[in-house]
Amino acid sequence: MNDIEVVESEFDCSEIQDRMQFYVDTGILSCCSTLLMKGPEVIDYRTFGVMDLEDERPLQKDAIYRMYSNTKIVTSVALMSLYEQGAFELTDPLSNYIPSFGNAMVLKSGAQSAKDIEASSSPIRINHLLSHSAGLSYGFIEPNSIIDQAYNSAGINALGQSSMDLEELCDLLSHQPLAYEPGTSWRYSFATDVCARLVEVISGKPFDVFLQERIFGPLNMEDTGFWVPEAKMDRFISIYAPIDLFDPMKPGLVKAEDISSGPYSSKPKFLSGGGGLVSTVADYLSFLKMIVSGGAHNGVRILRPETLDLMRTNQLAQDVGVSFPMWSMPGTVFGLGFALKQRLDEGEPDGALNEYHWGGMAGTHSWMSPTQNITGFCLTQRMPGFWHPFSHEFKALCYKITG
């Protein structure tokens, strides 16, 4: 286990601790970890709650979390490390590397069914994948939409992909219509899983092997991977669902997965670049420190500073922003793997301008503020827990305390 060094600072973080303890005490969260950095140094790190509500073991510092979509930032960094080597151009058509995407069809404007399609006027390009503007979808976020119904009919759904590998997923995706012309809109999607397949095709290595060699090994992320070995199972946190999905502040949790027989108990066939990783606070902290330190950490360089600058540059078309049916993200656009805070909403702190971030569905949100030179990392295991009030309050308090 990597110990996390916390440096003394002039900042009083007791308000964060009191508020996070409230969420655990009231039964809204089973557990929570919070970490705040100023520059590359950790100035506060706390754990709250328990590993499992049934046995009430206190949350361990080396606990293992399902990272879900925090995986996307790792995958994006992996692909961009190949870009640095000159392996591809960001504007290259995807079909140069995965030919089955070469004859893309797109839903017509006002389509009434998945059969109302026409040939796409432009190809999917690699920068479209990294910014979720390729026209792909996810199959579950908007279940009544024509595109998600088409995905489900084809057996494509992010909540159950373990029966196929990345190559098989990409083959299925390439035969579905696009939701819109590539580069013209934004839609959360399997795009980052396609990025993972691109890593395999370009590097000639399985995705997990590439990640281990290029990122996890060099950064000493020894507990990060796609499954939890039996010897580490006692460090794997139980995950819970709320009793009321539509009231995030209503107390009450039910266990959502059996740890011993669940999807993380053995190596999966599907190495999801969009959501497959498990990790610890210490491991992911090494990754975050690499990012906020310009691409290097502990004497190891993963990316060049100019590559990270490029990743924090908006890739979306004019007037296109990040949009979810259930979460509002005003003033937010998307770069190459990061959401970017381009415009402040009323009441938001000045330090949040140019913030870049992403998080996981079960509540593992990381965000970095170059303006205020702080980084926040807040984790739980609640499904769903992304864009939940606990993480918003954590962030607001971090800006207030260090502002």
MINU-274426 format. One record per residue (C-alpha): chain; residue number from 1; x, y, z. Coordinates in pm, 1 decimal, decimal comma, always signed. Each point is the difference from the previous one (the first is absolute). Example, Ala and Ser with C-alpha at 12.3 -4.5 7.8 and 13.67 -1.06 7.14 Angstrom:
<pts>
PT   chain   resi          u          v          w
PT       A      1    +1230,0     -450,0     +780,0
PT       A      2     +137,0     +344,0      -66,0
</pts>
This chain:
<pts>
PT   chain   resi          u          v          w
PT       A      1       +0,0       +0,0       +0,0
PT       A      2     +118,5     +350,6      -84,3
PT       A      3      -27,9     +227,8     +304,0
PT       A      4     -149,3     +340,0      -71,1
PT       A      5     +208,7     +282,9     +139,2
PT       A      6     -209,2     +291,1     +126,9
PT       A      7     +185,2     +329,3      +42,7
PT       A      8      -92,6     +261,4     +256,0
PT       A      9     -175,9     +305,8     -137,2
PT       A     10     -175,0     +312,2     +121,2
PT       A     11     -336,4     -130,0     -123,6
PT       A     12     -265,4     -120,0     +244,6
PT       A     13     -178,6     -296,4     -159,1
PT       A     14     -224,8      -80,3     +296,6
PT       A     15     -309,8     +120,4     -185,9
PT       A     16      +61,1     -262,8     -269,9
PT       A     17      +38,3     -269,3     +263,2
PT       A     18     -318,8     +100,7     +181,7
PT       A     19     -203,8       +0,5     -319,9
PT       A     20     +125,9     -332,3     -130,3
PT       A     21      -60,1     -158,8     +340,4
PT       A     22     -358,9     +124,6      -25,7
PT       A     23      -53,2     -195,0     -323,3
PT       A     24     +122,6     -320,0     +164,8
PT       A     25     -182,1      +54,1     +331,0
PT       A     26     -333,2      +57,6     -174,1
PT       A     27      +25,5     -314,5     -213,5
PT       A     28      +32,4     +177,9     -334,9
PT       A     29     +348,7     -145,1      -50,9
PT       A     30     +152,3     -315,6     +146,6
PT       A     31     +346,8     +149,9      -23,4
PT       A     32     +197,0     +288,7     -142,3
PT       A     33     +362,1     +101,6      -55,5
PT       A     34     +101,3     +359,8      -66,0
PT       A     35     +334,9     +132,9     -113,1
PT       A     36     +103,3     +358,3      -71,2
PT       A     37     +322,9     +109,5     -166,0
PT       A     38     +164,2     +338,7      -33,5
PT       A     39     +229,3      -29,7     -298,8
PT       A     40     +146,1     -351,7      +13,1
PT       A     41      -19,5      -25,0     +381,5
PT       A     42     -280,3     -163,1     +199,2
PT       A     43     -122,7     +238,9     +269,6
PT       A     44     -294,5     -209,0     +126,7
PT       A     45      -96,8     -366,7      -25,0
PT       A     46     -280,6     -165,4     +197,4
PT       A     47     -206,2     -318,5       +4,2
PT       A     48     -355,5      -30,6     +131,7
PT       A     49     -238,5     -288,7      +50,9
PT       A     50      +44,5     -371,2      -53,8
PT       A     51     +117,4     -259,0     -252,9
PT       A     52     -330,6     -181,8      +35,5
PT       A     53     -314,4     +102,2     +187,6
PT       A     54      -54,8     -356,6     +120,2
PT       A     55     +336,2      -62,0     +169,3
PT       A     56      +69,6     +370,4      +73,5
PT       A     57     +375,9      -16,7      -57,7
PT       A     58     +129,6     +357,3      -19,2
PT       A     59      +91,3     +117,9     -350,8
PT       A     60     +364,3      -90,3      -58,5
PT       A     61     +255,4     +239,2     -148,3
PT       A     62      +97,2     -271,0     -250,0
PT       A     63     -359,7      -85,0      -92,2
PT       A     64      -66,8      -96,5     -362,1
PT       A     65     -268,0     +194,3     -191,1
PT       A     66     -188,6      -63,1     -322,6
PT       A     67     +115,0     +300,6     -199,8
PT       A     68     -250,1      -31,3     -285,2
PT       A     69      +41,5     +303,2     -226,2
PT       A     70     +312,4     +130,2     +171,4
PT       A     71     +141,2     -273,6     -223,2
PT       A     72      -66,7     +227,3     -297,6
PT       A     73     +272,5     +246,5      +99,1
PT       A     74     +251,2     -286,5      +28,1
PT       A     75      -99,7     -134,2     -342,0
PT       A     76      +23,8     +345,7     -155,3
PT       A     77     +350,8      +46,4     +144,5
PT       A     78      +98,4     -343,5     -135,2
PT       A     79     -116,1      +85,8     -351,4
PT       A     80     +161,6     +343,8      +11,4
PT       A     81     +331,3     -158,8      +98,2
PT       A     82      -12,2     -177,1     -337,8
PT       A     83      -89,4     +329,7     -168,0
PT       A     84     +318,3     +147,7     +149,5
PT       A     85     +197,9     -273,0     -171,4
PT       A     86     -144,8     +102,7     -336,2
PT       A     87     -207,2     -318,8      -30,0
PT       A     88     -302,7     +192,3     -132,5
PT       A     89     -142,9     +346,8      -59,4
PT       A     90     -301,5     +119,8     +197,0
PT       A     91     -185,1      +70,7     -324,4
PT       A     92      +65,2     -348,3     -141,1
PT       A     93     -320,4     -186,0      -94,0
PT       A     94      -73,8     -280,3     +243,9
PT       A     95      -44,0     -234,6     -297,3
PT       A     96     +374,4      +26,5      -73,1
PT       A     97      +48,4     -221,8     +306,3
PT       A     98     -337,4     -176,5      +37,0
PT       A     99     -127,0      -40,6     -359,4
PT       A    100     -353,4     -106,4      +96,3
PT       A    101      -76,1     +363,6      +92,7
PT       A    102      +63,5     +104,3     -360,9
PT       A    103     -358,7       -1,7     -124,6
PT       A    104     -171,0     +189,4     +278,2
PT       A    105     -371,7      +70,4      -24,3
PT       A    106     -167,3     +274,9     +200,5
PT       A    107     -356,7      +50,3     +121,7
PT       A    108     -184,8     +247,7     -220,8
PT       A    109     -124,7     +320,1     +157,4
PT       A    110     -337,4      -79,2     +155,8
PT       A    111      +52,3     -375,0      -33,7
PT       A    112     -293,1     -208,3     +121,7
PT       A    113     +188,0     -328,6      +15,6
PT       A    114     +349,0     -144,0      -31,2
PT       A    115      -74,2      -65,9     -367,0
PT       A    116      -22,0     +373,2      -78,8
PT       A    117     +367,9      +31,0      -86,3
PT       A    118     +231,3     +145,7     -261,2
PT       A    119     +369,9      -16,8      -75,4
PT       A    120     +208,0     +216,7     +228,9
PT       A    121     +153,0     +298,6     -181,1
PT       A    122     +322,2      -14,2     +203,7
PT       A    123     +195,0     -274,8     +177,9
PT       A    124      +41,5      -56,3     +372,3
PT       A    125     +341,2     +142,9      +88,8
PT       A    126     +209,8      -91,3     +303,5
PT       A    127      -49,9     +341,3     +164,6
PT       A    128     -376,8      -61,6      -26,1
PT       A    129      +39,6     -317,4     +206,7
PT       A    130     +207,4     +170,1     +269,4
PT       A    131     -258,3     +279,6      +31,7
PT       A    132     -322,1     -209,0      -25,5
PT       A    133      -99,9     +177,1     -320,2
PT       A    134      +22,4     -303,4     -230,4
PT       A    135     -375,1      -71,0      -14,6
PT       A    136      +20,4     -317,3     +206,9
PT       A    137     -226,4      -67,3     +299,9
PT       A    138       -7,6     -210,8     +316,3
PT       A    139     -325,7     -193,9       -9,2
PT       A    140     -126,8      +95,4     +346,0
PT       A    141      +20,2     +374,4      +68,6
PT       A    142     -301,8      +84,7     -217,6
PT       A    143     -176,0     -337,7      -26,7
PT       A    144     -300,7     +127,4     -196,1
PT       A    145     +210,9     +160,7     -272,5
PT       A    146      +16,2     -162,3     -343,5
PT       A    147     +376,5      -39,8      +21,3
PT       A    148       +2,4     -168,4     +341,4
PT       A    149     -285,1     -230,3     -100,8
PT       A    150     +203,3      -97,7     -306,4
PT       A    151     +299,5      -74,6     +222,7
PT       A    152     -208,8     -211,6     +235,7
PT       A    153     -153,5     -193,0     -288,2
PT       A    154     +352,8      -81,2     -116,4
PT       A    155      +98,7     -115,3     +349,8
PT       A    156     +210,1     +306,9      +76,5
PT       A    157      -37,9     +146,4     +348,1
PT       A    158     +267,4     +136,7     +233,1
PT       A    159     -156,3     -179,3     +296,0
PT       A    160      +66,7     -344,9     -144,4
PT       A    161     +294,2      -22,3     -240,1
PT       A    162     +203,4     -271,8     +174,5
PT       A    163      -82,7     -265,1     -260,5
PT       A    164     +202,7     +167,2     -276,0
PT       A    165     +344,6     +150,4      -40,5
PT       A    166      +94,2     +343,4     -133,0
PT       A    167      +34,5     -123,8     -357,7
PT       A    168     -345,4     -160,4       +5,7
PT       A    169     -155,4     +313,0     +152,3
PT       A    170     +151,3     +220,8     -269,8
PT       A    171     -127,4     -232,5     -270,7
PT       A    172     -352,6      +26,7     +140,9
PT       A    173      +22,8     +378,3      +42,3
PT       A    174     +119,1      +48,2     -356,0
PT       A    175     -321,8     -155,9     -131,3
PT       A    176     -229,0     +237,6     +192,8
PT       A    177     -113,3     +339,0     -129,4
PT       A    178     +164,6     +311,4     +138,1
PT       A    179     -216,7     +231,4     +211,0
PT       A    180     +125,9     +303,1     -197,7
PT       A    181     +266,9     +100,3     -251,2
PT       A    182     +343,6      -42,0     +164,0
PT       A    183     +126,5     +320,0     +157,6
PT       A    184     -334,2     +181,6       +6,3
PT       A    185     -131,9      -81,0     +350,6
PT       A    186      +90,5     -165,8     +332,7
PT       A    187     -130,8     -326,6     +141,3
PT       A    188     +146,8     -213,3     +275,3
PT       A    189      +84,8     -333,7     -150,9
PT       A    190     +212,7     -308,2      -56,1
PT       A    191     +252,3     +226,7     -174,5
PT       A    192     +264,7      -53,6     +268,6
PT       A    193      -32,5     -376,6      -34,4
PT       A    194      +71,0      +49,5     -369,7
PT       A    195     +306,1     +201,4     +110,0
PT       A    196     +108,7     -304,0     +204,4
PT       A    197      -31,9     -217,4     -309,9
PT       A    198     +204,7     +257,2     -192,8
PT       A    199     +274,4      -38,5     +261,0
PT       A    200       -2,2     -374,7      -65,5
PT       A    201       +5,1      +35,5     -378,2
PT       A    202     +271,7     +266,6       -9,7
PT       A    203     +223,4     -147,7     +272,2
PT       A    204      -56,1     -365,2      -85,8
PT       A    205      -53,5      -78,1     +370,0
PT       A    206     -305,2      -93,7     +209,8
PT       A    207     -141,1     +309,6     +166,5
PT       A    208      +76,4     -113,3     +355,2
PT       A    209     +359,8      -84,6      -90,9
PT       A    210      +50,0     +341,6     -161,1
PT       A    211     -140,7     +179,7     +305,2
PT       A    212     +222,6     -198,2     +233,8
PT       A    213     +313,5      +69,2     -204,3
PT       A    214      -69,6     +362,3      -88,6
PT       A    215     -183,4     +139,2     +306,1
PT       A    216      -59,4     -228,5     +299,4
PT       A    217     +349,9     -144,0      +30,1
PT       A    218     +187,9     +330,4      -44,9
PT       A    219     -231,3     +180,5     +245,9
PT       A    220       +9,9     -286,0     +254,0
PT       A    221     -379,1      -47,9      -21,8
PT       A    222      +22,3     -351,5     +142,4
PT       A    223     -367,9      -44,7      +88,4
PT       A    224     -150,0     +130,0     -326,5
PT       A    225     -141,9     -237,9     -258,3
PT       A    226     -315,1     -157,2     -141,3
PT       A    227      -72,2     -241,4     +285,0
PT       A    228      +78,0      -65,5     +366,1
PT       A    229     +217,3     -305,1      +76,9
PT       A    230     -122,4     -220,2     +283,2
PT       A    231     +289,3     +109,7     +223,7
PT       A    232     -125,4     +360,6      -18,5
PT       A    233     -373,5      -71,0      +25,5
PT       A    234      -17,8     +105,4     +365,8
PT       A    235      +96,2     +351,9     -114,9
PT       A    236     -280,3      +20,7     -259,2
PT       A    237     -281,2     +232,4     +112,3
PT       A    238     -363,8     -107,3      -17,7
PT       A    239     -209,7     +205,0     -238,1
PT       A    240     -349,5     +122,9      +82,2
PT       A    241     -300,1     +142,0     -179,7
PT       A    242     -234,2     +258,4     +152,5
PT       A    243     -347,1     -105,0     +109,8
PT       A    244     -139,6     +290,2     -203,7
PT       A    245     +178,8      +61,5     -330,2
PT       A    246     -181,9     +327,7      -54,6
PT       A    247      +82,5     +162,0     +334,3
PT       A    248     +380,4      +10,1      +43,2
PT       A    249      -27,1     +140,5     +353,0
PT       A    250     -238,8     -266,0     +131,0
PT       A    251     +173,0     -233,1     +250,9
PT       A    252       +3,4     -374,2      -56,3
PT       A    253     +225,8     -237,2     -194,1
PT       A    254      -22,1     -355,0     -133,3
PT       A    255     +295,2     -213,4     -108,9
PT       A    256      +30,5       +7,5     -378,1
PT       A    257     +252,7     -276,9      -65,1
PT       A    258     +137,8     -314,7     +156,1
PT       A    259     +374,9      +53,3      +32,1
PT       A    260     +111,5     -362,9       -0,4
PT       A    261     -194,4     -101,3     -311,3
PT       A    262      -35,1     +339,8     -168,8
PT       A    263     +154,8     +123,9     -325,5
PT       A    264     +331,6      +97,3     +161,8
PT       A    265      +77,1     -339,5     +153,7
PT       A    266     +181,8     -127,0     -310,5
PT       A    267     +168,8     +147,3     -306,5
PT       A    268     -271,0     +114,9     -243,3
PT       A    269       -2,0      -62,0     -372,5
PT       A    270     -108,7     +359,3      -53,8
PT       A    271     +285,6     +234,5      +97,4
PT       A    272     -214,0     +310,6       +7,7
PT       A    273     +190,3     +317,2      -78,4
PT       A    274     -313,4     +190,6      +87,9
PT       A    275      -61,9     -138,3     +346,5
PT       A    276     +179,9     -320,7      +92,3
PT       A    277     +270,4      +93,0     +248,0
PT       A    278      +24,5      -45,6     +373,7
PT       A    279     +250,6     +207,2     +194,3
PT       A    280      +93,6     +149,8     +335,4
PT       A    281      +28,8     +360,9     +115,4
PT       A    282     +380,4      -31,0       +9,6
PT       A    283      +24,1     -151,0     -347,9
PT       A    284     -229,2     +249,9     -167,7
PT       A    285     +172,6     +280,2     +190,4
PT       A    286     +325,2      -96,1     -176,1
PT       A    287     -184,5      +34,6     -329,5
PT       A    288     -149,7     +337,7      +98,2
PT       A    289     +337,8     +129,0     +119,7
PT       A    290     +146,4      -94,1     -337,7
PT       A    291     -268,9     +207,4     -172,3
PT       A    292      +25,2     +310,7     +219,0
PT       A    293     +380,9      -16,4      -16,9
PT       A    294       +4,1      +32,1     -378,6
PT       A    295       +8,1     -369,0      -88,1
PT       A    296     +275,5     -126,4     +231,8
PT       A    297       +5,6     -138,1     +355,1
PT       A    298     +273,4     -159,0     +212,4
PT       A    299     +253,5      +45,2     -277,6
PT       A    300     -216,3     -179,6     -256,8
PT       A    301     -143,3     +185,9     -300,0
PT       A    302     -328,2     -132,9     -140,3
PT       A    303      -93,8     +294,8     -224,5
PT       A    304     +157,3     +326,9     -109,8
PT       A    305     -146,7     +324,9     +139,9
PT       A    306     -111,1     +111,4     -347,7
PT       A    307     -194,5     -324,0      -43,3
PT       A    308     -191,4      +66,4     +321,8
PT       A    309      -63,1     +357,9     -116,9
PT       A    310     -150,3     -144,2     -316,7
PT       A    311     -217,8     -236,4     +203,0
PT       A    312     -134,7     +304,1     +187,2
PT       A    313      -97,5     +175,8     -323,6
PT       A    314     -365,6       -1,1     -107,6
PT       A    315      -65,3     -239,8     -288,9
PT       A    316     -372,9      +64,4      -44,7
PT       A    317     -166,7     +201,4     -274,0
PT       A    318     -118,3     +355,9      +58,3
PT       A    319     -284,9      +20,9     +254,3
PT       A    320      +16,8     -374,3      +80,4
PT       A    321      +34,0      -91,1     +368,2
PT       A    322      -14,1     -297,9     +234,9
PT       A    323     -359,9     -108,7      +46,4
PT       A    324     -167,9     -278,2     +198,5
PT       A    325     -372,7      -66,7      +35,7
PT       A    326      +36,8      -25,7     +379,2
PT       A    327     +295,5     +228,0      +87,9
PT       A    328      +51,8     +363,2      -81,0
PT       A    329     +355,8     +108,8      -86,4
PT       A    330      -33,9     +362,2     -109,5
PT       A    331     +302,6     +165,3     -157,9
PT       A    332     +172,6     -336,3      -49,7
PT       A    333     +168,9     -117,4     -320,4
PT       A    334     +228,4     -295,9      -67,4
PT       A    335     +365,2      -41,9      -91,7
PT       A    336     +192,9     -319,4      -67,4
PT       A    337     -116,6     -203,2     +300,6
PT       A    338      -91,9     +282,6     +238,7
PT       A    339     -313,6     +206,5      +54,5
PT       A    340      +97,5     +368,5       +5,2
PT       A    341     -167,2     +281,2     +193,5
PT       A    342       -4,4     +272,3     -263,8
PT       A    343     -252,7     +238,0     +153,2
PT       A    344      -99,1      +59,0     +362,9
PT       A    345     -361,0      -29,7     +107,0
PT       A    346     -149,7     +243,5     +249,4
PT       A    347     +137,0      -61,5     +349,8
PT       A    348     +292,2     -215,4     -113,4
PT       A    349     +345,3      +94,7     +136,5
PT       A    350     +242,9     +181,0     -229,4
PT       A    351     +251,6     -279,6      +58,5
PT       A    352     -221,7     -248,7     -183,3
PT       A    353      +59,5     +167,6     -337,9
PT       A    354     +202,8     -234,3     -224,1
PT       A    355      -44,0     -286,7     +246,1
PT       A    356      +38,6     -338,6     -169,6
PT       A    357     -151,5     -317,9     +135,3
PT       A    358     -193,5     -321,0      -28,8
PT       A    359     -134,5     -263,1     +236,3
PT       A    360     -158,1     -339,8      +39,4
PT       A    361     -363,5     -107,1      +26,8
PT       A    362      +46,7     -134,9     +353,9
PT       A    363     +131,3     +334,1     +129,4
PT       A    364     +375,8      +26,9      -62,6
PT       A    365      +45,0     +353,9     -126,7
PT       A    366     +336,8     +166,8      -65,2
PT       A    367      +39,4     +362,0     -109,6
PT       A    368     +292,2     +231,9      -50,6
PT       A    369       +1,0     +379,9      +15,7
PT       A    370     +295,3     +169,5     -172,2
PT       A    371     -147,6     +339,2      +92,3
PT       A    372       +5,3      -64,1     +377,2
PT       A    373     +276,1     -264,0      -15,4
PT       A    374     -203,0     -259,7     +189,8
PT       A    375     -111,5     -355,8      -73,1
PT       A    376     -286,3     -182,4     +165,9
PT       A    377      -72,7     -371,7      +15,3
PT       A    378     -313,7     -128,4     +168,5
PT       A    379     -101,0     -366,9       -1,9
PT       A    380     -283,6     -221,4     +110,7
PT       A    381     -170,1     -319,7     -123,8
PT       A    382     -360,2     +100,3      -57,8
PT       A    383     -175,0      -90,0     -324,8
PT       A    384      -77,0     +254,9     -135,4
PT       A    385     +229,8     +249,2     +169,4
PT       A    386     +130,7     +217,6     -284,3
PT       A    387     -100,6     +368,7      +19,7
PT       A    388     -146,7      -69,6     +344,5
PT       A    389      -38,6     +285,1     +254,8
PT       A    390     +279,1     -142,2     +220,4
PT       A    391     +259,7      +54,9     -273,7
PT       A    392     -133,9     +347,0      -84,1
PT       A    393      +18,9     +100,2     +365,6
PT       A    394     +351,0     -140,3      +28,7
PT       A    395     +113,3     +202,3     -299,7
PT       A    396     -167,6     +320,5     +115,8
PT       A    397     +165,7      -29,9     +342,2
PT       A    398     +341,7      -64,3     -157,2
PT       A    399      -26,2     +323,1     -200,5
PT       A    400     -127,7     +192,1     +303,3
PT       A    401     +277,0     -123,2     +231,0
PT       A    402     +288,0      +62,1     -241,0
PT       A    403     -137,8     +313,5     -168,0
</pts>
